[in-house]
Amino acid sequence: MPTIETDEHKSLRNAVAALGKRHGRDYDREALWAEAAKLGYLGVNLPEAYGGGGGGIAELSIVLEELGAAGAPLLMMIVSPAICGTVIARFGTEAQKQEWLPALADGTRTMAFGITEPDAGSNSHRITTTARRDPDTGDWLLTGRKVFVSGVDIADATLIVGRTADSRTGRLKPCLFIVPRDAPGFGRRWIEMELSAQEKQFELTLDDVRLPADALVGDEDAGLLQLFAGLNPERIMTAAFAIGMGRYALAKAITYAKDRTVWNTPIGAHQAIAHPLAQAHIDLELTRLMMQKAARLYDEGDDVGAGEAANMAKYAAGEACVKAVDQAVHTLGGNGLTREFGIASLITAARVARIAPVSREMILNYVSHQTLGLPKSY
């Protein structure tokens, strides 16, 4: 499996980097989203038959990483084309594909993703949002709560993870539903975050939200298979987001270390400054290799292999991003905390990659159980 990028991938990187540089750290999200869509970057992973680029998560992760490295990451790329677009492309009906994929690809519509619940934490088996059939109409009725859902206010619909009762066993199983933003009974509350991000976070309430039968995406009996078809790309794209952020902070620190002179010597000449920056660069490069492996496995249809690699990539990216941002701030000293240099806000943002969409502790659980074969403690 080749790990060196193709010429097409390198060209894509260069083109997206130029786009990110034009918009810069003070980017306008709507303007950047529109231009990225016009250039075909938002739907690069979606099928050509539905207006996409015909690529995969490998290509989409390049787009997000390079925008992040320019200081202009688009968080909704993780959600709209990567999670929701992928799930609909793989499991949606033809009508769902025709309705959503071209619009997701050209940026005219976006979709949010709701899985996390206040009481379930990382235990997706405890999701309590339930869907039941109306015996008279065949409609679905959804009831429950979601939390930390990104961009609901700008999304046309939210792909909600609910649970339906198995008629054979009575046990609950996960299913995916497209919930329009203006659906009656679908409420949202803005969660104020001490986080510098253009996309807002919301808590959602679903109070007997009535949906037509065709709001269900995929097979009612497929369960976790369909869910993880979206969660693996989410982890890969989160890694890309973190790598881009780490690269942005590191580039700021390198420029500063070259220019800042104390006692007639640039501070970057001192090993106490240079070596930690070199280590941060190495960590980011190693993380990208694992992310590329995960993306390649996923795009080749190896969901099991991709699951392991995607979790490892997300873990490594969170650690590398935090270290790179911390070292960048320390390199700049007091200037690292000023608004002028624009990296202090990343101190909080970098921690998100350690926490969401799955914590590093849960990834260590996954690796210890699934890869190493160690027994569970829960």
Secondary structure, 3 states (H helix, E strand, C coil): CCCCCCHHHHHHHHHHHHHHHHHCCCCCHHHHHHHHHHCCCCCCCCCHHHCCCCCCHHHHHHHHHHHHHCCCCCCHHHHHHHHHHHHHHHHCCHHHHHHHHHHHHHCCCCEEEECCCCCCCCCHHHCCCEEEECCCCCCEEEEEEEEEEECCCCCCEEEEEEEEECCCCCCEEEEEEEEECCCCCEEEEEECCCCCCCCCEEEEEEEEEEECHHHEECCCCCCHHHHHHHHHHHHHHHHHHHHHHHHHHHHHHHHHHHHCEECCEEHHHCHHHHHHHHHHHHHHHHHHHHHHHHHHHHHCCCHHHHHHHHHHHHHHHHHHHHHHHHHHHHHHHHHHHCCCCCCCCHHHHHHHHHHCCCCHHHHHHHHHHHHCCCCCCC
